[in-house]
Amino acid sequence: MNSRERVLAALNHIEPDMVPLDLGGNQSGIHIIAYRRLLDFLDIEDSKICFNDFAQQSVKPCEELLQRFDTDVRWLHPQSAIIPIDYIPKVEGKFQGKWDQFGVFWGNNAEKPVKEVLYYDPVIHPLSEMKTVQEIKNYDWPDGTDPTPFKGLREQARKLRESTDYAIATPPVGCIYEYTTFLFGFKTALHHMQRKPDLIKAAMEELERYWTDYATAFLNEVKFGDEHYVDILANNGDLAQQTGPIMSPKRIYEPLIKPIEKRFSETLHSLAEIKINYHSCGSVPHFIPHFAEIGYDAVNPIQIGATDMEPCSLKERFGKMITFWGGLCDTQKTLPFGTPEEIRREVEYNMNCLKPGGGYIASNIHNITAEVPPVNIVAMFDAAREFRSY
């Protein structure tokens, strides 16, 4: 099998010749500090380092590194998502950072030297003071039909499809529920879910409209005849924390969030013959049956250190309904602080749990953080290559 066939087989719950591997997405990426150390360790040069997610300070891995780790997925980022590493953050009051298209400011302490900033968080929330549905509808929402962010994407997609056999994935082309927590602020959004759900619903409907237009424009740009040169669309929606759901699945998720996200999923599937890789950190077993019903083909990042996320148990309970994407090695404990041998043993166990019957794409659990030693990163991917065969 080639890489694309391998990834699609896994997503279709067919055992491929070996487990597909991934590195480089917005939630399977690597922090710039860890990346530079890794390049030095492997004696690889990347003269064009750039951020593929400025807020997370994650970078787009170079082709030589992806080939070193035998990865099967290539990520197709719109030019608007690529930020040069010499970008100078804007200063807004006590924060430095960057505005996004929705009017959220992603910032950190303005007095901190830029080189010491590890991440930028949503710190200015444009909907935080809004009290009515009409105010939300009247907000200056961005135009998802604007083709500008996709300039040059057509040729990138054509080159990837025609000159390589990799599966092609996109960064998030949707973030509906989760973005309300950025627009209102996390605490306010959770309060509104309980007390003023009409405000959350109004914001989600506007976000659905934007992301539908955005996804349509994106897919139109990478369409050649009747074929789209993209295999997987990513979608975001953090619904859980370490110990369980952020909100009540029954009282809030099912009536308020699920119908809108299901409608959006159906729209994406109607636009192209693609798979959807849905990202939600934390303890997500309560949601996995809903994800399958909504039409998500894979769930990422499989945070095995969270409550009720033991990989063999996950596979036994949910392996027939959804593909697991991630789950290689505990990013919070073993990967940064373990030994290469401890990492190898954990990777072996996790892969043996998750790979039977297909339905597994192996990658780091969320982004590799700044403190992870390069020897441990190499140990994780070398172990993945060692144990990926069926």
N, C-alpha and C positions, 0 to 999 in steps of 0.2 A: 504494500500500500504506500502511496505517497502521503504527504502531510495532510493535505486537504481531505483525502479519502479517510484517513485515520481519524481526524477530528469529527467529521460528519458521521462516521460509523459509531463513534462513542456517543455522540448526541442522539443517535437513533437507537441506542441501547443494543448495539451489535458489537461483539468483541472484535476490536481491530487486531492487527498484528502485534501492536504494542501500545501502551498508554500514551496518548498525546501529551506533550509538554508545552507550557506557556510561561512567558515572562514578558512584561512590557505594557500591559494594559493599565488603565487608570486605577484598578484595584488589584493588579497583580504585577506591580511595578517595583521600582527601587528608588530610594532617596538619593539625591545627588551626592551626599557625602559618602554613603556606602558605595555608590557607583564609582566614584573616582578612586577610592581605595581598591575596589575590585579590579579596575582596569590596571592599576599599578601592579597589583599582585599577579595578574595574568600576563603582564607585559603586552597589553592591547592599547592601541592609541585611538582615541575618538576626537577628531578635530572639530566636530560640529555638535558638541553637547548642547542640548536645549531641553527646557521643561516641557513635558506633555501635560502636566497639571501643576500650575504655579502654586496653588494653595497648599498642596501636599508636598511640594518641592520634589516631585518625582520626575525623572528624566526619561527620554526615549532611548532605549538601549541601542547600541550600534549593531550592525549586521554581524560583525566578527564575533561579538559576544553571544548573540543569539545562536549562531552556528556552533560556537564552542559548547553550548549547552543542549544542542540538538532540538531546539524548540520548533513547534509545528504551526504556530500562529503568528501572523504579522498584523499589526494594528495600524489602521488607516486614519490618521488624525487630520481634521480640517486645519488649514493654515492658521486660523484664528485661535486655535488651541495651543499652538506652538509658541512658547515665549523664550526669547534668548536669555542665556544665563547672566548676561550683563544688564538685564532689565533693572531700572532704578525704581523702586517702589514709590508710589505717591504718598504724600503725607496728608492725613485728614485729622486735625486736632491732635489727640494723643496717640493716634495710630499711624502706622505705615503699612502700605499694602496695595491692593488693586481692586477697582470696581468691576463687577461683572455686568452682563447684559441686562440683568433684572434690577439693578440698582442696589445690590448687596455689596458691602465693602468687606473684603477679606483682609484682615489686618493683624498686626502684632504691635508691641510696644514701640513707639516711634523713637524712643531713646536708645533702643538696643541696636548695636551694630548689625548691619544687614547679614554679615557672615555668621552671626550667632543665632539668626532666626531659623528655627527648624521647620515651622509650619505657620500658615496664615489661617486664622479662623474667621467665621462670619461675625463681625463686630458692629456693623451698622445695618439695621433691619428696617427697610423702607415702609413696611406695613404695620410696624409695631404699635402705632398709635391709632390705627384705623378702627372705627367702631361699627361701621355699617357695610352691608353688601355693596351698596352703590359706590361707596368710596373705593372699594376694592376693584369694582368693574371700571371705575373712572381712572384708575391708576395708569400710568404711561407704560403699558406692557410692551416688550420688544416685538419686533416683526420677525416671525419665524420663516417667512417666505423669502427673506433677503438672501440672495445667492452669494453675496460677497465672501462669507466664511469658507465657502467651498471652492474658491478659485484654485485651479491647478489640481484638484482632487481627481478629476477624470483621468488625467494621464498617469497619476500615481497608481490608481486602481487598475488601469489597463496594463501597466508595466508589471505589477504584482501578479495579475492573473495570467498574463501571456508569457512571462519569463520565469515564473516560479510555480511551485506546486503547493504553496502554503495556504492554509485557511486564512481568510481575510476577515478581521473583526473591526468593529468601530468602537470608539470611546462612547460614553453615554449619549444616547439620542433621546433620552427621557429621564425625568426626575420630577415626579409629581408630588406625592405626599411629602417626601423628605425635604423638598425645596420650600414647603410652607414653614418648616422650622428655621430656615435661613431668612425668609422674608419677614416673619413675625418675631423671630427669636425663639429659641427652643422652649423656654418656660412659658412664654405667652401662647405659643402654638399648642402646647399640651393643655393649657387652661382652656383655650377656645374649643379644643376637641371635646372637652367635658361640658362646658357651659355655653359655648356659642358655636356649635358645629357648622352653622350656616356660613360663617366667615371662612372657615377652613374649606368648605365645599366650594364657595365662590372662588377662592384662590386656586384650588385644584382645577376647577373648570377652565380658568384662564391659562393655567400652566399646560393643561391638556391641549388647549387650542394652539398654544405656541409650539409645543413639542411635536404635535401632529404636522404643523406646517414645516417645522425644522426637519423632521425625519423625511417628509416628502421631498423637500428641496435637496437634502443630502442624497437620497436614493436616486432621484432624477439625475443628479450629477454623475453618479457611478453606473448609469444604465447604458448598455450597448445593445441596441436592438431590443429584443425581448428579455435579455439577461442582465441581471444586476451582478456586478463584480464584487459582491460582498456576501459573506456567508453568515455572519453573526452580528447582531446588534446588541450592544450593552444597554442596560437600563438600571437606574439606581433607586433605592428606596429603603434606607435603614429603618427597620421596624423593631429591632430588638436591642437589648443591652446584654451584658455578660450573663445575667441570671435569668433572663426571659424577656417576654414582650414589653415594649415601652408602653403600650396601651392595651386595653382589654380587647382580645381578638373578637369576642362575641358582641360586645356593646358598642365598640367604636370601629374596629377594622372592617368587620363584615358589612355593616350598613353604610359606613361613610367613605372608606378608602377603597375597598375592594371593587365596587361597581365601576368607579372611574378608571382605576388601573386595568381592570379587565377590558373595558371598552377600548382603552389605548392599546393594549396588547393585541386585540382583534384588529385594530387599525393597522398596526405594524405588520401583522401577518398578511393582511389584505394588500399591502403595498408591494410586497416582494416575497419570494420564496426564501425566507431567512429563518434562522434560529434566534431566540432571545435569551441572553445571559443576564439574569437578574441578580443584582448585588444587594445583600443585606448582611451586615455584620451581626455578631452576637449569637444568642441562643434562639434559633429559628424553627425548631420542630413544630411548634403550634401553627406555623404559617405554611409549611411545605405542601400540605395537601391543597391549600388555597392557591399556591404558586402554580401547581400542576393544572388546576382547574382554570386558572386565568389564562394559561397558554405559555407560561415561561418554560423554556426547554432545559435551562440549567440554572443552578443557584450557586452563587459565589459569595464569600471566599472559603466557607466551611471552617469556621473558627472552632477548632477542636478543643480548645481550652475553655470554652464557655460551657455553661450548664447544659447537660443532656445532649452534648454534641460528640459523643464517643463515636468514632468512624464506623466500626463494625455494626453498632446499633443503628446508626443512620442508614447504612446500606441495607440492612435487613428490613427496616420499616419502610423506607422510601425509595429504595434503589430502582424499583420498576417504574416509578412515576416521574422521576426527574434526574437529570445528570448533575453530578457534583463536580464543581470546578474550583480547584484550590486544594486545601487540606494536606499539604505535604509535611509541614513541620511547624510546631507551635511557635508563632512569630513573637509571642510575648515572653516566652521562657527558654525553650530549647534552642531556638535559632540564635538569639543574641548571646546566651549565657552557657549553652551546653558545649560539649566537646564534639569534634567531628565524628567520633564513634557513636556517641549518644544520638547525634543527628541521623546517622546512617541507620541505626536500629529503629528510630521513630519513623523515618521515611519508609522503611521496609514494612513495618506493621501497618501504617496508614494505607499504603498502596495495596497491600494484600487484602485489607478490608474493603477498599472502595472500587477496585478494578474488576472484580468478577462480573461477567455478563455485559461488559461495556458500561456506558453511563458514567465514565470518569475521565476528566481532563485534569492533569496534575499541574499545580503551580504553587508558588508561595502563598501563604495565607495573608491576604491584603499586601500592602507594599512593604518591601524590605526596609527596615528603619535604619536611621543614620548610624547607630552604634554597632550594627552587626558586623563582626569581623569577616573579611573576605574569605578566609579559610573555611568558615562555616557555610558561606553561600555556595562555595565550590563543593563542599561536602554534601549539601542538600541536593544540588542538581546532579552531581556524579552518582549519588545514591539513587536518585530518580531514574537515571539512565540504566543503572545496574538492575533495578527491580521492575522495569517497565514491561518486560516481555510477558506474554501469556503462555 
